[in-house]
Structures are given as C-alpha cells and as structure tokens.
Amino acid sequence: MKKIVLAVVGVAALGLSACSKAPECTAEVIGKKTQELTTAVQEAVTKNPAKATEWAAKVQEIATKYSSSSNQADACKAYDEIIAEVKKG
C-alpha cells in the first residue's frame, strides 16, 4: 500500500516540478500541497484500497494536463484538483 501512495504522489510531483516562480504559489506552498496530497492518498487508500489504481490514473491525467505549464500557479491548481479528487473518493 505504501508503494501505491508513493507512486501516486511521485507522479504528481514529477509532472508538476518544472514550474517557475509565481508569487501566489511558491515552492513552500507546493511543498505543503504535496504533504496534503500524501496524507489524503494515504487515508483514501486505507479506506478503499481497490480504488488506488483509479486514483493513480486520475493523478497522472491531471499531472499531464499541467506538466507543460511554466508557472507555479498552474501547479497549485493541479495539486488542488488532485487533492479534491482523492478526498472525494
């Protein structure tokens, strides 16, 4: 289960890591969102391990959508979408 959590968060982090600075979404904010995503995925996988693959696919989809972006505001938006999707279950 821990591997699934790391894979989901890793995909998001890799897809969103190449962003330049924007005042409203700093590297610190992205770090906090990464922690929030990790916690959300851990809780979701604990509650429903069968959906882990589905969430991984959704995380990949959202990360891909924003990976070509050049600003951190888009990265923050992507993290927010991923977190909401995972919490929604």
Backbone as CSV, one residue per row, in Angstrom:
resi,resn,N_x,N_y,N_z,CA_x,CA_y,CA_z,C_x,C_y,C_z
1,MET,0.835,-1.188,0.000,0.000,0.000,0.000,0.875,1.245,0.000
2,LYS,1.983,1.209,0.737,2.862,2.354,0.795,3.443,2.658,-0.583
3,LYS,3.706,1.616,-1.369,4.225,1.803,-2.716,3.216,2.528,-3.592
4,ILE,1.948,2.210,-3.421,0.898,2.870,-4.207,0.853,4.350,-3.872
5,VAL,0.892,4.679,-2.588,0.859,6.079,-2.148,2.047,6.821,-2.734
6,LEU,3.226,6.241,-2.628,4.423,6.894,-3.146,4.359,7.059,-4.656
7,ALA,3.812,6.087,-5.337,3.692,6.174,-6.792,2.747,7.292,-7.202
8,VAL,1.610,7.394,-6.538,0.633,8.435,-6.864,1.225,9.814,-6.621
9,VAL,1.831,10.018,-5.458,2.411,11.318,-5.127,3.611,11.600,-6.020
10,GLY,4.390,10.581,-6.313,5.551,10.758,-7.173,5.186,11.220,-8.562
11,VAL,4.150,10.657,-9.119,3.685,11.056,-10.450,3.288,12.523,-10.434
12,ALA,2.570,12.931,-9.426,2.147,14.332,-9.342,3.344,15.257,-9.197
13,ALA,4.268,14.894,-8.332,5.440,15.730,-8.101,6.296,15.852,-9.356
14,LEU,6.511,14.757,-10.048,7.315,14.797,-11.267,6.644,15.624,-12.344
15,GLY,5.375,15.471,-12.476,4.655,16.186,-13.515,4.548,17.675,-13.275
16,LEU,4.661,18.079,-12.034,4.449,19.482,-11.696,5.697,20.190,-11.194
17,SER,6.833,19.547,-11.212,8.016,20.102,-10.572,8.760,21.131,-11.404
18,ALA,8.522,21.227,-12.663,9.309,22.105,-13.519,8.659,23.469,-13.715
19,CYS,8.153,24.042,-12.664,7.446,25.314,-12.776,8.317,26.475,-12.313
20,SER,8.127,27.634,-12.905,8.831,28.821,-12.452,8.054,29.478,-11.324
21,LYS,8.681,30.492,-10.707,8.073,31.107,-9.522,6.904,32.019,-9.878
22,ALA,5.883,31.983,-9.053,4.743,32.892,-9.112,4.442,33.282,-7.673
23,PRO,4.161,34.535,-7.395,4.032,34.985,-6.002,2.950,34.272,-5.199
24,GLU,1.828,33.929,-5.821,0.728,33.308,-5.089,0.924,31.818,-4.872
25,CYS,1.874,31.242,-5.533,2.109,29.812,-5.401,3.613,29.564,-5.364
26,THR,4.162,29.589,-4.193,5.604,29.431,-4.026,5.973,27.964,-3.871
27,ALA,7.264,27.708,-3.865,7.745,26.343,-3.645,7.297,25.844,-2.274
28,GLU,7.222,26.732,-1.300,6.753,26.365,0.040,5.290,25.921,-0.005
29,VAL,4.468,26.642,-0.738,3.054,26.283,-0.876,2.929,24.930,-1.562
30,ILE,3.717,24.722,-2.604,3.683,23.436,-3.301,4.128,22.316,-2.373
31,GLY,5.119,22.578,-1.537,5.554,21.583,-0.555,4.431,21.200,0.396
32,LYS,3.693,22.191,0.855,2.556,21.921,1.748,1.465,21.133,1.024
33,LYS,1.230,21.484,-0.230,0.216,20.760,-1.002,0.652,19.314,-1.245
34,THR,1.940,19.100,-1.430,2.457,17.744,-1.598,2.207,16.928,-0.336
35,GLN,2.459,17.541,0.822,2.186,16.851,2.093,0.704,16.559,2.246
36,GLU,-0.124,17.533,1.886,-1.574,17.336,1.978,-2.028,16.210,1.048
37,LEU,-1.461,16.169,-0.154,-1.797,15.108,-1.099,-1.364,13.745,-0.562
38,THR,-0.175,13.681,-0.006,0.318,12.426,0.563,-0.616,11.914,1.639
39,THR,-1.027,12.796,2.537,-1.941,12.430,3.617,-3.287,11.974,3.057
40,ALA,-3.809,12.729,2.095,-5.104,12.386,1.501,-5.049,11.022,0.823
41,VAL,-3.978,10.748,0.091,-3.851,9.463,-0.599,-3.722,8.332,0.415
42,GLN,-2.942,8.531,1.454,-2.793,7.500,2.485,-4.139,7.166,3.117
43,GLU,-4.907,8.191,3.456,-6.222,7.969,4.068,-7.173,7.286,3.090
44,ALA,-7.152,7.724,1.844,-8.055,7.154,0.847,-7.725,5.696,0.560
45,VAL,-6.454,5.384,0.444,-6.050,4.006,0.160,-6.362,3.104,1.344
46,THR,-6.242,3.637,2.555,-6.585,2.869,3.744,-8.075,2.534,3.752
47,LYS,-8.901,3.510,3.382,-10.352,3.305,3.375,-10.817,2.428,2.224
48,ASN,-10.170,2.565,1.067,-10.632,1.835,-0.111,-9.451,1.484,-1.018
49,PRO,-8.703,0.440,-0.666,-7.524,0.062,-1.454,-7.844,-0.290,-2.907
50,ALA,-9.042,-0.718,-3.173,-9.422,-1.112,-4.525,-9.417,0.071,-5.496
51,LYS,-9.546,1.289,-4.993,-9.602,2.463,-5.864,-8.229,3.086,-6.104
52,ALA,-7.182,2.509,-5.537,-5.842,3.096,-5.653,-5.414,3.246,-7.113
53,THR,-5.677,2.256,-7.925,-5.301,2.313,-9.340,-6.074,3.420,-10.058
54,GLU,-7.339,3.549,-9.719,-8.167,4.603,-10.327,-7.615,5.987,-9.975
55,TRP,-7.250,6.177,-8.691,-6.705,7.474,-8.284,-5.373,7.741,-8.955
56,ALA,-4.561,6.717,-9.087,-3.270,6.883,-9.758,-3.470,7.365,-11.193
57,ALA,-4.462,6.817,-11.875,-4.757,7.238,-13.243,-5.235,8.684,-13.286
58,LYS,-6.064,9.068,-12.328,-6.557,10.446,-12.288,-5.434,11.424,-11.967
59,VAL,-4.559,11.034,-11.048,-3.410,11.879,-10.717,-2.538,12.048,-11.958
60,GLN,-2.298,10.958,-12.674,-1.494,11.017,-13.893,-2.135,11.951,-14.916
61,GLU,-3.445,11.850,-15.068,-4.171,12.685,-16.034,-4.013,14.171,-15.693
62,ILE,-4.205,14.509,-14.434,-4.111,15.905,-14.010,-2.663,16.395,-14.095
63,ALA,-1.715,15.570,-13.676,-0.300,15.951,-13.751,0.114,16.196,-15.194
64,THR,-0.349,15.357,-16.100,-0.033,15.526,-17.521,-0.627,16.821,-18.049
65,LYS,-1.835,17.112,-17.624,-2.532,18.322,-18.065,-1.719,19.575,-17.735
66,TYR,-1.074,19.586,-16.575,-0.360,20.777,-16.128,1.152,20.688,-16.285
67,SER,1.675,19.566,-16.729,3.127,19.398,-16.788,3.800,20.322,-17.786
68,SER,3.095,20.740,-18.802,3.697,21.626,-19.795,3.598,23.098,-19.395
69,SER,2.984,23.376,-18.284,2.833,24.744,-17.820,4.165,25.277,-17.312
70,SER,4.343,26.566,-17.411,5.598,27.167,-16.968,5.433,28.014,-15.711
71,ASN,4.302,27.899,-15.017,4.184,28.675,-13.787,3.618,27.850,-12.639
72,GLN,3.970,28.261,-11.442,3.573,27.512,-10.264,2.098,27.675,-9.936
73,ALA,1.462,28.708,-10.419,0.025,28.855,-10.178,-0.724,27.669,-10.777
74,ASP,-0.305,27.242,-11.956,-0.920,26.066,-12.565,-0.614,24.811,-11.764
75,ALA,0.594,24.735,-11.216,0.965,23.584,-10.378,0.071,23.530,-9.153
76,CYS,-0.144,24.675,-8.519,-1.020,24.709,-7.340,-2.440,24.304,-7.713
77,LYS,-2.902,24.774,-8.843,-4.247,24.412,-9.294,-4.335,22.900,-9.514
78,ALA,-3.304,22.332,-10.099,-3.287,20.889,-10.340,-3.301,20.123,-9.027
79,TYR,-2.473,20.536,-8.073,-2.471,19.879,-6.766,-3.849,19.968,-6.123
80,ASP,-4.471,21.144,-6.199,-5.809,21.303,-5.620,-6.804,20.333,-6.263
81,GLU,-6.715,20.175,-7.589,-7.611,19.246,-8.285,-7.362,17.809,-7.854
82,ILE,-6.083,17.446,-7.755,-5.737,16.082,-7.351,-6.221,15.798,-5.931
83,ILE,-5.961,16.726,-5.029,-6.365,16.553,-3.624,-7.882,16.424,-3.537
84,ALA,-8.614,17.273,-4.238,-10.074,17.218,-4.208,-10.567,15.880,-4.744
85,GLU,-9.956,15.417,-5.818,-10.358,14.137,-6.431,-10.136,12.975,-5.456
86,VAL,-8.995,12.968,-4.797,-8.684,11.886,-3.859,-9.618,11.937,-2.659
87,LYS,-9.860,13.135,-2.131,-10.737,13.262,-0.960,-12.180,12.908,-1.303
88,LYS,-12.556,13.163,-2.543,-13.915,12.836,-2.985,-14.118,11.327,-2.992
89,GLY,-13.038,10.609,-3.286,-13.088,9.149,-3.252,-13.701,8.603,-4.455
